[in-house]
Amino acid sequence: MAVKGTGVSGTTIVGIVLSGLLVAVLSVLAILSVIRKFRAKKANDLRTPPADIECAILGKGVVAHGPPTERRRVQKHIRSGTVASLAASGKASSPSGSSSHPASWTESGGAYEEGTEAEYDLEEEDTEDETLTEERENKPVSFGTLHFSARYNFERNALTINVLRCEELVSRTTSKKSVDPYVKLQLLPEKQHRAKTRVLRNTNNPIYNEEFTFFGLNYNQLQGMVIHFAIISFDRYSRDEILGELLCPLSLIDLSQSDQETTLSKEICTRQKVRSQGRGEVLLSLCYQPATNRLTCVILKAKGLPRKNIMDLADPYMKLYLICNGQRIAKKKTHVKKHTLNPVFNESFVFDLPANIQGLEGVSLELMLLDFDRLTKNEVVGRLELGPNVLEETARKHWQDICSSPRKQIAEWHKLQE
């Protein structure tokens, strides 16, 4: 006798599936709600940092002509008492919020770098602008005031710089009424001691009150050093804007009394360059190999590069572009040479030419010498173009020589152009 089986109806199956989907949707919404609360709490913590923050940071740095294992220490301290007194006095408007970038320390140079900031690494694509802004007037223009103090401790060989506040900051490139400023400082000419403040949001009168202590500095060294301040506006979606800078020689500050603090106020000016008679010269060697259809360029050295300012030496490197029929098809770079106006590169670069190119027809070489800068985009010091149709006679003759004498290395000095 057959037994009749019982089955589940279609309506029941649909109800089970819909119930499962509803439970899944409710679970996802609950998880998203928890995440939003966590992010809101974290953002609130960033806007209201602890009143007393003190961090000691160790960074490795290589001083020019010094041992590579030499260590230096920067101590950063935020004093909240002074912030409250300044805010009560009404001299500077309190920022609507402040936040600091996620911090990370680089091994080379020991600079205090931040993850969310638009960093200026050698590996990123540099634009071909000669400066961060257009040509500036010779006369410095004021873009606000920086208040800071300095003191020296003879027992610890420690120089302490306290960045107090800025007043009436002005942006030259945006129409925003307020900026998101922070201050970078470094000791010239070595550039081995660097630090920077946190970012304060939506204010033209930021109050920092952050102390930076640089250790291992002999008092006699200070007389030849200069503090370089760069006031920068943070931009989350683009490159940070240099609002201005100022230089303060330590010889002009009375540091003879141990732990006696001297307060100064200086006008913030545009980024200034020292004009020179030329842009410098570069020695390079070229060789064309018809059998392999390759062009070899050896960057030997450069000399007579201009200074940015009286104290600051350059950190030069070179870029090379291979141009075929008006288009850049390959790019090469040298290493950065630190703190020199007469760099020696001795680096060779080989360009493979396209198969349809014979005898360097339609080929030219563009070179740029740049000054590597952590604070802003790398500045183009000078340019050079080598090819059959260039205007500069020495460059045109050098190109004709390698075309008429293949497989032969031919070296020549060339003056860099603006």
N, C-alpha and C positions, 0 to 999 in steps of 0.2 A: 504494500500500500504506500503510495507516494506521500511525502510530507511537503506541504506548501510553505516555502520560505517567506519571511517577512522582510521587506526592504524599507530604506529611509526615503521619505518623499523629497522631491526637489525643493519645496518650500523650506523644509528644515535645514537642508544644506546651505541654501542662500542665507538663512538667518545666522547660522554658525559663522560663515565667512564674514558677514557684515559685523558681527560682534567682535571677531578677531581684529578686523581693520579699525574699529572704533577704539579698542584697547590700545592698539599700536599708536594711533594718532594722539590719544591722551597721554601716553608715555612720552612721546616726542615733545609735546607741548610742555610737559612738566620739566623735562630736561632743559629745554630752551629757557624756561623761566628761571631755573636755578643758575644757568650760565649768565643771564642778563643781570641778576642780582649780584653775582660774584664780580662781574666787570664793573658795575656801578660802584661797588664798594672799593674796588682797586683804584678806579679813577678818582674817587673822593680822597683816598689815601695819598695819591700823587699830588692832588691840588693842595692838600694841607700836610706838608712834610713835618716830621718831628722838629721840635724847637731847637734841639741841640744835636747836630750831626758832626761827627768827627771821624775821619778815616785817614789811615796812614797807608801810603801806597809805595811799594818798592818797584822800581823799574830799572832795567839794565840799559846802559847807554855807553857808546863808544866816543870818547873825547878825542879830538884831533891829536894825533901823535901820542895817544895815551893807550894803556892796556885795555883790551876789549872786555875784561871782566870787571872794570871799575863800576861801582854801584852808587846810585844817588837816591835820595829819598825826598819825596814831596809830601807835605802834610797839609791837609785841607780842613778848615774848621769854619763853621757858620755860627756866628754869634747872634742869638735872637734878641738879646736885650737892646742892642743898638738898633735893630730893625724896628722894635716897638717905639723907641724914643723918636726915631726919624719919622715914622708914620704919624705919631702924635703931633709932631711939629708942623706937619702939613707942607713941608718943603717939596715932597715928591709924592705923586699919586701912587697909591698902592695898587699893584697889579691884580688883575682879576683872578689870576691863578698862576701857578708855577709848576713846572715839571722838569725833570731831568731826563736826558737821554739814557737808555740802557748803556752802561759804561763797559768798556773793554780796553785793555792796555796793550799797546803794540810793543813788540820787542825791540824794533829798530827805532831809536830816538826816544823811547819811553813817553811818547806823547799821550795825553789823556784824551782818548778818542771816544766817540759816542756812536752807538749803532744806528740810530734813526737819523742822524745828521747826514747831509750830503757830503760825504768825504771826498777828498781829492787825491786819489791814489794814482800812481803812475800808470797802472794798467787800464784805467778807464779812458774812454774816448775823449780826447781834449779837442775843444773847438779851436779854430784858427784865429780867434780874436787876439789882437796884440795886447790888450789889457782887459780888466774886468769891465770897465766902462769905456766910453769914448775918450779922446784926448782931453786932458784936464788943463785948466789954466795954470800958469806958473805960480800964481799967488794962491796959497792954501785957503780953502774955504772952511769955515767952522760948521760942523754938523752936530753940535751939542757939547756937553762938558762931562768929563770923567773925574770923579773924586776918589782918591786912593791914598793909602798911607804906607810907610815903609819903616822897618826897624831892623837892627842887626844885633845878634847875640854873639859875643866874642868867645864864650866858653864852648858853645856848640858849633861855631862857624856856620851859623844859620842866618839866612836873609828871609824875612817875612814880609810879604806884600799883601795888604788888605784892600781888596776891591770893594769900595763902599757903595757907590751909586753912580748912575748917569742921569743927566738932565737934558731935556729938550732934544732927544734924538730925532733925526730926520731921515727918511728914506728918499733916495734920489731916483729910484727906478719904479716905484709903485705909488699908487694913489691912495693907499691905505693911510688912515689917520694915525694908527698905532702899529707897532712892530712887535716881534717876539725876540728880544735881544739877549745875547750872551757875550761874554768877554773872554778872549783868548790872550794870554800873555806868555812871553818868552824872553830869555836873556840873550842878548846879542853880544859879541858876534858868534859865539859857539853854537847857539840854538840847542843846547843840550838840556836845558831846564825849561819845561813847558807845563802849562796848566790852563784850565778854563773853568768858568763859572757854570752854574745851571742856567737853563733857559727860563725867562719870565715872560708870561703870555700877555699880549694886548696892552702894552704900555710903552710910552715914550720916556718915562722917568723911573726906570727899574732900580730897586734897592737890593743889593746883593749881600754886602757885609760878609764876604767870604775871604778867609785867610789862606794863603799859600806859603808854605815854608820850604825853602830850598836849602838843603844841607850840603856840607863839604865845600863851602866857598870861603876862601881866605879873604881877609879884609883888604889886602893889597890888590886882589883880583878885581874887586868891585869898582875900583877907580877907572878901569878901562871898559866897563860893561855898560850896556844901555838896556832899559826895560822897554820892550815893544808891546804895546797894547793894540789889539784889533777888536773893534766892536762890530758884531755880526748879527744879522737878523736871520733867525731860523726859518726855513721854508720846508714844509713836509713834502711838497710835490715837485720842487725844483731845487736848483743850486742855491745855497745860502748866500745872502747879499752882504757884502762888506759895507757897513754904514760909514766907517772911517777908521782912522788909526792915529796913534801918537807915539812919539819916542821921548823917553826921559832918561838922560844920562845919570847914572848913580853918583857920579862925581859932584852933581849939583844938589844932592840930598845929604844932609848932615846925619851921618851914621856913626859918628865918633864915640857917642855915648851908648853903652850896651843897653839894649831893650828900651831905648828912648824913641818913641814913635813920632814920626814927622808926617803931617797930613798935607796933601797937595791937591790942587784943582787945575786941570789942564784942558784946553780946548781940543776937541776931536776934529781932525782935519782929513781931507781927502788923501788917498794913497798917492804918495809922491815918488817920483823917479828922478834920479840924477842924470841930467842930459850929458852925453859925451859926444866927441867928435865923430865917432863911428859906432857901428854895431859889432865890430870885431872881425876876425878873419878865421877861416877854417882851412886846414890842410887835408886834402883827400886824394885818394888814388883810384883810378878807374881802369878796368880791363874788359874788353869784349872778346868772348870765345865763340867764334862762328860755328865750330864743330858741334858744340853742345847747346848753342843758341842761348848763352847765359851772359849776364852782365854782372861783374863783380865790383863792388864799391867798398873801399877801405877808409873808414873815418879815422884819421891819425890823431889830430889834435886841433885845438883852437886857441886863440890868444886875443888879448885886448878886449874882452867882453865888458860891457858897461855895468856899473853898479846900480842897484835899485836906490840905495841911499848911502849916506856917508859911512855907516857902520856895517852894512849888510853885504856880504859876498854872495855870489850866485851859486846855485846848485844846478849846473847845466846838464842837459842831455840833448840828443839829436833824434829827429824823426826823418825817415826817408820814404818817399812815395815814388813808385814806378808808374809812369803815365804812358798809356798806349792809346793813340788816336783821341787824345783829349780826355780820357777817363783813367782814374786811379784804379789800378788792378792789384797792387801789392803794397804792403807797408812794413817797415822795419823800425826798430828803436835801439838806441844804445843804452847802456846803464847810466844812472845818475852819478855825477862826480860832485862830491860835497865840498862846499866852501872854497871855491876857486874861481878865478877869472881867466885862468889859462889851463883848461882841462886837457888831459891826455887820455884819449879813448883807446886807440889801437884795436878797433873792432871791425871785422870783415863781414860783409853781407852779400849773398849771392841771390840774384833775381833770375828766375826761369822765364824767358820770353815766350809769348804765344807762338804756336807752330807756324802761323801765317805771317809772322814778322821775320823779315830777312834784312840783314845789314843795318839794323837799328832804325829802319824807316818808320817814321811816325812815333818814335820812342823818345821820351825825355825823363829826366830825373829831378824831382823837387825835394829840397832839404830844408828843414826848419830847425833852428837851435832854440830850445826852450829852457826856461828857468823853473825848476820844480818848486812848488810852493804848497805847503800843507794848509795854508789859510784860505787860499783862493784858487782859481783856476790857473793852470800853468801858463806863464806869460811867454809869448813869442819874442825872443830877443832879436833874431834876424832870420832872413830867408835867403835861399839860393836856388836858382833853377839852371839846370844843365841840359842843353839840347841843341838841335841844329838851327832853331829860329829864335833863340833868346837874344835880348838886346845887349846884354853885358858881353863885352868883347872877349875877356879872359875865359869866361864860361863857354862861349861859343867855340873858341879856338881849342879848348881842352876837349870838347866833344868831337870836333873834327879830327883831332889827333888820335883818339881811340878808334875812330871809324877807319882811318887810313892806316893804323898800325895795330891790327888785331893781335890777340894773344900777348900783348905787352902792357905791363902795368905802368901807367903814366900818372905821376903825382903833380899837384899844382895847388898853390895858395889861392883862395878866393875871398873877396870881401863880402861880408853879409850885408844884405840890403834891408831897408825898413819893411 
